[in-house]
Amino acid sequence: MVNNQVVERKDSERPNPSTATTTQSSDEQEVVIVADSLSKHFGATKALDKVNCKIGGASIFGLIGSNGAGKSTFLRLAAGVYKPTEGTILYRGQVIYDNPNAKKEIIFVADQPYFYFENLKKMSALYRSLYETWDQELYHELLQIFPIKEDQRLDLLSKGLHRQAALILAIASKPRLLLMDEAFDGLDPVMRQNLKRILARQVADDGMTTLIASQNLRELEDFCDHVGLLHDGGLLFVEELDKLRLGLVKAQVAFRGDITEKQLKSMGLEILRFHARGSLVEILSRNTELELRTILNQLSPLLLDVLPLTLEEVFIYELSRKAYIVSELLA
């Protein structure tokens, strides 16, 4: 029988991925991946061009970008499938390409998984022989969560079940670095939440580092510690999510009389968006919540609700400041 929860753990006991690394500051946190002027060319096409970034351990990193942005290429370089054309990418200080010592701690789940054998029973035996960290108990737990039987023909499964089979094998291998390309594509909402819970638990309990490439900002916004935005082969933006949200606040306000954007700016609000619908005004400002409430309360509003910010909104306004064409980047 398939469970809708991760077994043997209460929801309250599962770690929150956004707080999984709070025991270490960014300076103290171990760096797992370092890309230095990393480039990968396929003929005249520059899939990646001089990318620089650092990814810390025991974290969940979301790599955002549209089709053709270079996300899959970055993952394949991090997995050692591709050799850099220029620059370097290191895993815990080691070159990854053609390095078995590094690769034995890394697993890459591709957008279109490939299986050597016809069912999970045989595939699990293969993974168990390849990865010393294989956890048979975890493997059986995952079989209870995801609706796949060990003897099912993998080539007859749907795209979503194909992906679930690949994830079962990858997670049960307990890699130190897990790379996933469009991890949630083809999964129903229940399976997506199960996957998030499992990954968050492995990060918190075992210190696993997870790198997820996706086009979907909404899938990652409640899940990742850090996010980066790739566009045209270049990494435009890398930031910790909590820091991104700290300096932005969104609110709905209703006043007795008409209030203009100019008036609010003169009182100290750094307004990024001002939208009035009758007596109701929506404001997005580059202030703290305390600053916003202090300023608006001077006008005795009839209504003042501070609203949660989506990751997409944060990206739009951060990128707007950098003069990028947001509609092209986040389409």
C-alpha positions as CSV (number, residue, x, y, z in Angstrom):
1,M,0.0,0.0,0.0
2,V,1.3,3.4,-0.9
3,N,1.6,6.0,1.9
4,N,1.1,9.7,1.4
5,Q,3.7,10.5,4.1
6,V,7.3,9.6,4.8
7,V,7.0,6.7,7.0
8,E,8.1,6.5,10.7
9,R,8.4,10.3,11.0
10,K,5.8,12.9,12.1
11,D,5.5,16.0,10.0
12,S,6.7,18.1,13.0
13,E,9.9,16.0,13.2
14,R,10.8,16.6,9.6
15,P,13.4,19.3,9.1
16,N,12.5,22.5,7.3
17,P,14.9,22.8,4.3
18,S,15.1,26.5,4.7
19,T,16.6,26.0,8.2
20,A,18.7,22.9,7.6
21,T,22.0,24.7,7.6
22,T,21.3,27.4,10.2
23,T,23.8,25.8,12.6
24,Q,26.6,27.2,10.3
25,S,27.1,30.6,8.9
26,S,27.8,31.0,5.2
27,D,31.5,31.6,6.0
28,E,31.7,28.4,8.1
29,Q,29.7,26.2,5.8
30,E,31.7,23.7,3.9
31,V,31.9,24.5,0.2
32,V,31.0,21.4,-2.0
33,I,31.0,22.8,-5.5
34,V,33.2,25.6,-6.8
35,A,32.9,26.8,-10.4
36,D,35.6,29.2,-11.6
37,S,35.1,30.8,-15.1
38,L,33.4,27.6,-16.1
39,S,32.5,27.3,-19.8
40,K,31.2,24.6,-22.0
41,H,31.0,25.0,-25.7
42,F,29.4,22.7,-28.3
43,G,31.0,23.9,-31.5
44,A,30.0,27.5,-31.9
45,T,27.3,27.2,-29.2
46,K,28.3,28.4,-25.7
47,A,26.1,26.4,-23.4
48,L,27.8,27.9,-20.4
49,D,30.1,31.0,-20.5
50,K,32.4,31.9,-17.6
51,V,30.1,30.8,-14.7
52,N,31.4,31.5,-11.2
53,C,29.7,30.1,-8.1
54,K,30.0,28.3,-4.8
55,I,27.5,25.8,-3.4
56,G,27.6,25.0,0.3
57,G,27.2,21.6,1.9
58,A,24.1,20.2,3.6
59,S,21.9,22.5,1.6
60,I,19.3,22.6,-1.2
61,F,20.3,24.8,-4.1
62,G,17.8,25.7,-6.8
63,L,19.1,26.5,-10.3
64,I,16.5,28.4,-12.2
65,G,16.4,29.1,-15.9
66,S,14.4,28.8,-19.1
67,N,15.0,26.1,-21.8
68,G,18.5,26.5,-23.2
69,A,19.8,28.5,-20.3
70,G,22.5,26.0,-19.5
71,K,21.0,24.2,-16.4
72,S,21.4,20.7,-17.7
73,T,24.9,21.4,-18.9
74,F,25.9,22.7,-15.5
75,L,24.5,19.5,-13.8
76,R,26.4,17.3,-16.3
77,L,29.6,19.2,-15.6
78,A,29.0,18.8,-11.8
79,A,28.4,15.1,-12.3
80,G,31.5,14.6,-14.4
81,V,29.6,13.6,-17.5
82,Y,31.0,16.6,-19.4
83,K,34.6,18.0,-19.4
84,P,34.8,21.8,-19.2
85,T,35.9,23.6,-22.3
86,E,37.4,26.3,-20.2
87,G,37.7,27.0,-16.5
88,T,37.1,24.5,-13.7
89,I,34.5,22.9,-11.6
90,L,35.6,21.2,-8.4
91,Y,33.8,18.9,-5.9
92,R,35.3,19.2,-2.5
93,G,38.5,20.5,-4.1
94,Q,38.7,17.7,-6.6
95,V,38.4,17.8,-10.4
96,I,35.2,15.8,-11.2
97,Y,35.7,14.7,-14.8
98,D,37.4,11.2,-15.1
99,N,37.8,11.0,-11.3
100,P,36.1,7.9,-9.8
101,N,36.9,9.0,-6.2
102,A,34.7,12.1,-6.7
103,K,32.0,10.4,-8.8
104,K,31.3,7.7,-6.2
105,E,29.8,10.4,-4.0
106,I,27.7,12.0,-6.7
107,I,24.5,10.9,-8.4
108,F,22.8,12.6,-11.3
109,V,19.1,12.1,-12.0
110,A,18.7,13.2,-15.6
111,D,15.5,14.7,-17.1
112,Q,15.0,11.4,-19.0
113,P,16.4,8.6,-16.8
114,Y,17.9,5.6,-18.4
115,F,17.9,2.1,-16.9
116,Y,20.3,-0.8,-17.7
117,F,17.9,-3.5,-16.4
118,E,14.2,-4.0,-16.8
119,N,13.0,-3.6,-13.2
120,L,13.9,-2.0,-9.9
121,K,14.9,-5.3,-8.3
122,K,17.8,-5.7,-10.7
123,M,18.6,-2.0,-10.8
124,S,18.8,-1.9,-7.0
125,A,21.3,-4.8,-7.0
126,L,23.4,-2.8,-9.5
127,Y,23.3,0.4,-7.4
128,R,24.1,-1.6,-4.3
129,S,27.2,-3.0,-5.9
130,L,28.3,0.5,-7.1
131,Y,27.7,2.6,-4.0
132,E,29.1,1.6,-0.6
133,T,26.6,4.0,1.1
134,W,23.6,2.1,-0.3
135,D,20.8,1.9,2.4
136,Q,18.6,-1.1,1.9
137,E,16.2,0.0,4.7
138,L,15.8,3.4,3.1
139,Y,15.2,1.7,-0.3
140,H,12.3,-0.3,1.2
141,E,10.9,2.8,2.8
142,L,10.9,4.6,-0.5
143,L,9.1,1.6,-2.1
144,Q,6.4,2.2,0.4
145,I,6.1,5.8,-0.5
146,F,6.3,5.7,-4.3
147,P,3.8,3.5,-6.2
148,I,6.3,1.2,-8.0
149,K,6.8,-2.5,-7.5
150,E,10.2,-4.1,-7.7
151,D,9.2,-6.4,-10.5
152,Q,7.4,-3.8,-12.7
153,R,8.8,-3.4,-16.2
154,L,10.4,0.0,-16.2
155,D,10.2,0.6,-19.9
156,L,6.4,0.4,-19.6
157,L,6.1,3.1,-16.9
158,S,4.8,6.6,-17.5
159,K,7.2,9.6,-17.4
160,G,6.3,10.4,-13.8
161,L,6.8,6.8,-12.6
162,H,10.1,6.6,-14.6
163,R,11.3,9.6,-12.6
164,Q,10.2,8.1,-9.3
165,A,12.1,4.9,-10.0
166,A,15.2,6.9,-10.7
167,L,14.7,9.0,-7.5
168,I,14.3,5.8,-5.4
169,L,17.6,4.5,-6.7
170,A,19.4,7.8,-6.3
171,I,18.2,8.6,-2.8
172,A,18.7,5.0,-1.4
173,S,22.3,5.3,-2.6
174,K,22.7,8.1,-0.1
175,P,25.1,10.3,-2.2
176,R,26.9,13.3,-0.6
177,L,25.9,15.3,-3.7
178,L,22.5,14.7,-5.5
179,L,22.0,16.5,-8.8
180,M,18.4,16.5,-10.3
181,D,17.3,17.9,-13.6
182,E,13.6,19.0,-13.5
183,A,13.0,16.7,-10.4
184,F,9.3,17.4,-10.1
185,D,8.3,17.1,-13.7
186,G,5.6,14.5,-14.2
187,L,5.0,14.0,-10.4
188,D,1.5,14.6,-8.9
189,P,1.2,17.0,-6.0
190,V,1.3,14.3,-3.3
191,M,4.5,12.8,-4.8
192,R,6.1,16.3,-5.0
193,Q,5.5,16.9,-1.4
194,N,6.8,13.4,-0.5
195,L,9.9,14.1,-2.5
196,K,10.5,17.4,-0.8
197,R,10.1,15.9,2.7
198,I,12.5,13.0,1.9
199,L,15.2,15.3,0.5
200,A,14.9,17.8,3.4
201,R,15.3,14.9,5.8
202,Q,18.4,13.6,4.0
203,V,19.9,17.0,4.0
204,A,19.3,17.5,7.7
205,D,20.1,14.0,8.9
206,D,23.0,13.0,6.6
207,G,24.3,16.3,5.4
208,M,23.5,15.6,1.8
209,T,23.8,18.5,-0.7
210,T,21.1,18.7,-3.3
211,L,21.2,20.7,-6.5
212,I,17.9,21.0,-8.4
213,A,17.5,22.5,-11.9
214,S,14.1,23.7,-12.7
215,Q,12.1,26.2,-14.8
216,N,9.4,26.4,-12.1
217,L,10.1,29.1,-9.4
218,R,7.0,28.1,-7.5
219,E,8.2,24.5,-7.0
220,L,11.4,25.7,-5.3
221,E,10.4,28.8,-3.3
222,D,9.5,26.9,-0.1
223,F,12.2,24.4,-0.4
224,C,15.6,25.8,-1.3
225,D,18.2,27.5,0.9
226,H,19.8,29.3,-2.1
227,V,18.8,30.0,-5.7
228,G,20.7,31.0,-8.8
229,L,19.4,32.2,-12.2
230,L,21.0,31.1,-15.4
231,H,20.4,32.9,-18.7
232,D,22.1,32.5,-22.0
233,G,24.9,30.4,-20.4
234,G,25.7,33.0,-17.7
235,L,24.8,32.9,-14.0
236,L,23.1,36.3,-13.4
237,F,22.0,35.9,-9.8
238,V,22.9,33.8,-6.7
239,E,21.5,34.5,-3.3
240,E,20.2,33.0,-0.1
241,L,16.4,33.1,0.0
242,D,16.0,34.5,3.5
243,K,18.3,37.4,2.7
244,L,16.4,38.1,-0.5
245,R,13.2,38.4,1.3
246,L,14.4,40.5,4.2
247,G,14.5,43.8,2.4
248,L,11.2,43.5,0.6
249,V,7.7,43.8,1.9
250,K,4.3,43.6,0.3
251,A,1.1,45.0,1.9
252,Q,-2.6,45.6,1.1
253,V,-3.8,48.9,2.7
254,A,-7.2,50.7,2.7
255,F,-7.4,54.4,3.7
256,R,-10.3,56.7,4.5
257,G,-9.2,59.1,1.8
258,D,-7.1,59.1,-1.3
259,I,-3.4,58.4,-0.8
260,T,-0.9,58.9,-3.6
261,E,2.3,57.0,-4.3
262,K,4.2,60.4,-4.1
263,Q,2.8,61.0,-0.6
264,L,3.9,57.6,0.7
265,K,7.4,58.1,-0.9
266,S,7.7,61.4,0.9
267,M,7.1,59.7,4.2
268,G,10.0,57.3,3.6
269,L,8.6,54.3,1.7
270,E,10.9,53.1,-1.1
271,I,8.0,51.9,-3.3
272,L,8.7,49.5,-6.1
273,R,5.1,48.9,-7.1
274,F,1.9,50.9,-6.2
275,H,-1.4,49.6,-7.5
276,A,-4.7,51.1,-6.4
277,R,-8.1,49.4,-6.9
278,G,-10.7,51.6,-5.5
279,S,-10.0,52.2,-1.9
280,L,-7.6,49.2,-1.7
281,V,-3.9,49.8,-2.4
282,E,-1.3,47.2,-2.9
283,I,2.3,48.2,-2.2
284,L,5.6,46.5,-2.7
285,S,8.5,48.4,-1.1
286,R,12.1,48.0,-0.3
287,N,11.7,48.4,3.4
288,T,11.4,46.1,6.4
289,E,8.0,45.1,7.7
290,L,8.5,47.3,10.8
291,E,9.4,50.3,8.7
292,L,6.4,49.9,6.5
293,R,3.9,49.4,9.4
294,T,5.4,52.4,11.3
295,I,5.0,54.7,8.3
296,L,1.5,53.5,7.3
297,N,0.1,53.5,10.8
298,Q,0.7,57.3,10.9
299,L,-2.2,57.5,8.3
300,S,-4.6,55.4,10.5
301,P,-5.4,52.9,7.8
302,L,-8.7,51.1,7.8
303,L,-6.9,47.9,6.8
304,L,-3.2,46.9,6.8
305,D,-2.3,43.4,5.8
306,V,1.3,42.3,5.1
307,L,1.3,39.6,2.4
308,P,3.8,36.8,1.7
309,L,6.2,37.4,-1.2
310,T,6.6,34.8,-3.9
311,L,10.0,33.9,-5.1
312,E,9.0,35.1,-8.6
313,E,8.2,38.5,-7.2
314,V,11.5,38.7,-5.4
315,F,13.4,37.8,-8.6
316,I,11.5,40.2,-10.7
317,Y,12.3,43.2,-8.6
318,E,15.9,42.2,-7.9
319,L,16.5,41.7,-11.6
320,S,14.7,44.9,-12.5
321,R,17.3,46.7,-10.4
322,K,20.0,45.1,-12.5
323,A,18.3,46.3,-15.7
324,Y,17.6,42.8,-17.1
325,I,14.5,42.1,-19.2
326,V,12.6,40.1,-16.7
327,S,9.9,38.9,-19.1
328,E,12.6,37.1,-21.1
329,L,14.4,35.6,-18.1
330,L,11.4,34.2,-16.2
331,A,9.0,33.2,-19.1
